[in-house]
Amino acid sequence: MQVILIQDVNNLGGTNELVNVKNGYARNYLIPSRLAVEASPSNRKQLEEKQKQMAKKEEKLLAELNSVISVLQSSPLKIGAKTGTTNKIFGRVTSVQIARAIKEQKGYEIDRRRITIIDDVKELGSYKAKIDFGKGQEIDVDFEVTAE
């Protein structure tokens, strides 16, 4: 029997997926638990329509993401840090400071957990950080540490 999953089911499939299961499993567990619906022609049309809408949303999101990426890579970020006489930074530059600089200088708010600093930043100079947007979208962002 073919059913369309409404929710993710372990070892079976994800939401909005068409799967083959045994009749008893579908009638006694999946459908009464509201985990799936029968794959009737009308339900299949609804599934196709949902998939089309999801594809449009994903395409729009990808276009927006590409514009954000181009803005972030256009020029390096400037991050101020307190330094000693030998150009060593008191403390270190963290992903929180990079996220704050992106918000102030570029106008985009990015979660600090998505930012990974590639090198240890303990001196003044230019460095790189990696931002992971998910779904395989990862970019390197240049930032420059300057004395305050």
C-alpha positions in Angstrom: 0.0 0.0 0.0 1.3 3.5 -0.8 1.0 6.2 1.7 2.1 9.8 2.0 3.9 10.6 5.2 2.7 13.7 7.1 5.5 13.5 9.6 9.0 12.0 9.7 8.9 8.3 10.6 12.1 6.6 11.8 13.4 4.0 9.3 10.7 4.8 6.8 10.9 8.3 5.4 10.5 12.0 5.8 7.6 14.5 5.6 5.8 14.7 2.3 7.4 11.5 1.0 5.5 8.7 -0.9 6.4 5.3 0.5 5.3 1.7 0.1 4.3 -0.1 3.3 2.3 -3.2 4.2 -1.4 -2.8 4.5 -1.6 -3.6 8.2 1.1 -1.2 9.1 -0.6 1.6 7.3 -4.2 0.9 8.5 -3.3 0.0 12.1 -0.5 2.4 12.9 0.4 5.1 10.4 -3.0 6.4 9.4 -4.7 6.3 12.9 -1.6 7.9 14.5 -1.9 10.7 11.9 1.6 10.0 10.6 0.5 9.3 7.1 -2.5 9.5 4.7 -3.5 7.1 2.0 -2.0 7.9 -1.4 -5.3 8.6 -3.2 -5.2 10.6 -6.5 -6.4 13.7 -4.7 -3.8 13.4 -2.0 -1.1 12.8 -4.7 -2.1 16.1 -6.4 -1.9 17.9 -3.1 1.6 16.4 -2.6 2.7 17.6 -6.0 1.4 21.1 -5.3 3.2 21.2 -1.9 6.5 20.1 -3.6 6.1 22.8 -6.2 5.6 25.4 -3.5 8.6 24.2 -1.6 10.7 24.3 -4.7 9.6 27.9 -5.3 10.4 28.9 -1.7 13.8 27.2 -1.8 14.6 29.0 -5.1 13.6 32.4 -3.6 15.7 31.6 -0.5 18.7 30.7 -2.6 18.5 33.9 -4.6 18.3 35.9 -1.3 21.2 34.0 0.1 23.4 34.7 -3.0 22.8 38.4 -2.6 23.8 38.2 1.1 27.0 36.3 0.1 27.9 38.9 -2.5 27.6 41.7 0.0 29.6 39.8 2.6 32.5 39.1 0.2 32.5 42.6 -1.3 34.9 44.1 1.3 36.7 42.9 4.4 35.1 43.5 7.9 36.9 45.8 10.3 37.1 44.6 13.9 38.6 46.8 16.6 40.5 45.3 19.4 42.5 46.6 22.4 46.2 45.9 21.9 49.5 46.2 23.8 52.7 47.8 22.5 53.7 44.7 20.5 50.5 44.6 18.4 49.2 41.6 20.4 45.5 41.6 21.2 44.3 41.5 24.8 42.1 38.4 24.7 41.1 37.2 21.2 38.6 37.9 18.5 35.6 35.6 18.7 32.6 34.7 16.5 30.4 37.0 18.6 32.6 40.0 17.6 32.5 38.9 13.9 28.7 38.5 14.0 28.4 42.0 15.6 30.6 43.5 12.9 28.6 41.9 10.1 25.4 43.4 11.7 26.9 46.9 12.1 28.9 47.1 8.8 26.9 45.0 6.3 23.4 45.1 7.9 22.8 41.4 8.1 22.3 39.4 11.2 24.0 36.1 11.2 24.0 33.6 14.1 27.4 33.4 15.8 27.1 29.6 15.8 27.3 29.6 12.0 30.7 31.4 12.1 34.0 29.5 12.4 37.3 31.4 12.7 39.9 29.6 10.7 43.0 30.8 12.4 43.7 31.9 16.0 43.5 35.6 16.1 45.9 37.0 18.7 47.6 39.8 16.7 46.6 42.6 14.4 46.2 41.7 10.7 44.0 40.1 8.2 42.3 36.8 8.8 39.5 34.6 7.4 36.3 33.2 8.9 34.0 30.6 7.5 30.2 31.1 7.5 28.0 28.0 7.0 24.5 28.9 5.7 23.4 25.2 5.6 22.5 23.1 2.6 26.1 23.1 1.3 26.4 26.9 1.2 29.6 27.9 2.9 31.7 31.0 2.3 35.0 32.5 3.5 34.8 36.1 4.8 37.8 38.3 5.2 38.2 40.4 8.3 40.8 42.8 9.5 41.7 43.3 13.1 42.8 46.9 13.9 43.8 48.7 17.0 41.2 50.7 18.8 
